[in-house]
Every structure is written in structure tokens, then in C-alpha cells.
Amino acid sequence: MTLKTKPSGKGASLRRAALAAALAGALAGCATVPNPRDPYEGFNRAVFRFNDAIDENAL
């Protein structure tokens, strides 16, 4: 009876790399994206218009 040892060499390294890539891909697939809507967009646009008007009239 013989005992198997841990695989070593190029094949094992390739399998580990493939497993790591698959795991990274699976984890990236679960990532959520933040909400692209800016809750202060209206306020920011009003401030920009005000600043733009001041710049044009004062300068």
C-alpha cells in the first residue's frame, strides 16, 4: 500500500492558479455597484450656475 503525497510540479501550480482565478471571478461576480445617482445634483447645479454668473459679471 502506498500513500499519496501532495502533488507538486507544473501541473499542481497550474491547478492552484486556475482555482485562484475561478475564486476571484466568483467573488467579483458578487460585487455590487454603488448608486450612480447624486442626491445633491440639483444643489450642485444651482451653486455652479451662481458661481458662473458671479465669475462672468465680476471678472
C-alpha positions in Angstrom: 0.0 0.0 0.0 1.3 3.4 -0.9 0.4 6.8 0.4 -0.2 9.7 -2.0 1.7 12.9 -1.3 0.8 16.4 -2.3 1.0 17.0 -6.0 3.9 19.1 -7.0 5.4 20.5 -10.1 3.9 22.4 -13.0 0.5 20.7 -13.0 -0.2 21.5 -9.4 0.9 25.0 -9.8 -1.4 25.4 -12.8 -4.3 23.9 -10.9 -3.7 26.3 -8.0 -3.6 29.3 -10.4 -6.8 28.1 -12.1 -8.5 27.7 -8.7 -7.4 31.1 -7.6 -8.7 32.7 -10.8 -12.0 30.9 -10.5 -12.4 32.0 -6.9 -11.5 35.6 -7.8 -14.0 35.6 -10.6 -16.7 34.2 -8.4 -16.1 36.8 -5.7 -16.1 39.6 -8.3 -19.4 38.4 -9.6 -21.0 39.0 -6.2 -19.8 42.6 -6.0 -22.4 45.4 -6.1 -22.0 48.8 -7.7 -22.8 51.9 -5.8 -25.9 54.0 -6.7 -24.8 56.4 -9.5 -27.5 59.0 -8.6 -26.1 62.0 -6.8 -28.5 63.2 -4.2 -27.0 66.7 -4.2 -27.0 67.1 -8.0 -29.7 69.8 -8.1 -28.0 71.8 -5.4 -24.6 71.4 -7.1 -26.0 72.6 -10.4 -27.6 75.7 -8.7 -24.3 76.6 -7.0 -22.4 76.1 -10.3 -24.8 78.5 -12.1 -24.5 81.0 -9.3 -20.7 80.8 -9.3 -20.6 81.0 -13.1 -22.8 84.1 -13.1 -20.5 85.8 -10.4 -17.4 84.9 -12.4 -18.8 86.4 -15.7 -20.1 89.6 -14.0 -17.3 90.2 -11.6 -14.4 89.4 -13.8 
